[in-house]
């Protein structure tokens, strides 16, 4: 599940806005409710280690406004 979080004045991952089954639906809901200017998919090793996909939602000047998170399962080999 893709979860859309909005900055609540204290935490970037503050208030849960909505949950979606697809990335496109999550981005569309974030654009409508958070009104961010740009998105950035994180490739930090700390998120990969926790098996999370994170998309940051930023204002035009780079201020974080929220994030979209999806926890993935570990692949078995």
C-alpha positions as CSV (number, residue, x, y, z in Angstrom):
1,X,0.0,0.0,0.0
2,X,1.2,3.5,-0.9
3,X,0.6,5.8,2.1
4,X,0.5,9.6,1.6
5,X,1.6,11.7,4.6
6,X,1.4,15.4,5.2
7,X,3.7,17.6,7.3
8,X,1.8,18.5,10.5
9,X,4.1,21.3,11.7
10,X,6.4,19.0,13.6
11,X,7.0,15.9,11.5
12,X,7.2,15.5,7.8
13,X,5.6,12.0,8.1
14,X,2.9,13.6,10.3
15,X,-0.7,13.1,9.3
16,X,-1.8,10.2,7.2
17,X,-3.8,11.7,4.3
18,X,-4.7,8.6,2.3
19,X,-3.8,5.0,1.3
20,X,-3.7,3.7,-2.3
21,X,-2.9,0.5,-4.1
22,X,-1.0,2.2,-7.0
23,X,1.8,4.8,-7.2
24,X,-0.1,6.9,-9.8
25,X,-3.2,7.2,-7.5
26,X,-1.0,8.2,-4.5
27,X,0.7,10.9,-6.6
28,X,-2.6,12.2,-7.8
29,X,-4.1,12.4,-4.3
30,X,-0.9,14.1,-3.0
31,X,-1.1,16.7,-5.8
32,X,-4.7,17.4,-4.9
33,X,-4.5,17.5,-1.1
34,X,-0.9,18.7,-0.4
35,X,-0.4,20.9,-3.5
36,X,3.3,20.2,-3.8
37,X,5.5,21.6,-6.6
38,X,7.9,18.7,-7.1
39,X,8.7,15.1,-6.2
40,X,11.9,13.3,-5.6
41,X,12.3,9.5,-5.3
42,X,14.8,8.7,-2.5
43,X,17.6,6.3,-3.1
44,X,19.2,6.4,0.3
45,X,20.6,3.1,1.6
46,X,18.7,3.5,4.9
47,X,15.4,3.3,3.2
48,X,16.5,0.4,1.1
49,X,17.7,-1.4,4.2
50,X,14.2,-1.0,5.7
51,X,12.6,-2.2,2.4
52,X,10.8,1.1,1.9
53,X,10.2,3.2,-1.3
54,X,10.0,6.9,-0.4
55,X,8.9,9.8,-2.6
56,X,9.4,13.2,-1.1
57,X,6.9,16.0,-1.8
58,X,8.5,19.4,-1.8
59,X,7.5,23.0,-2.3
60,X,9.0,25.1,-5.1
61,X,11.8,26.4,-2.8
62,X,12.6,22.8,-1.6
63,X,10.8,22.9,1.7
64,X,9.4,19.4,2.5
65,X,5.6,19.2,2.5
66,X,5.1,15.5,2.9
67,X,6.0,12.1,1.7
68,X,4.7,8.9,0.1
69,X,5.8,5.6,1.5
70,X,5.5,2.0,0.4
71,X,6.9,-0.9,2.4
72,X,8.1,-3.7,0.2
73,X,8.6,-7.3,1.0
74,X,12.0,-9.0,1.0
75,X,12.6,-11.1,-2.0
76,X,13.5,-14.6,-1.4
77,X,16.1,-16.2,-3.6
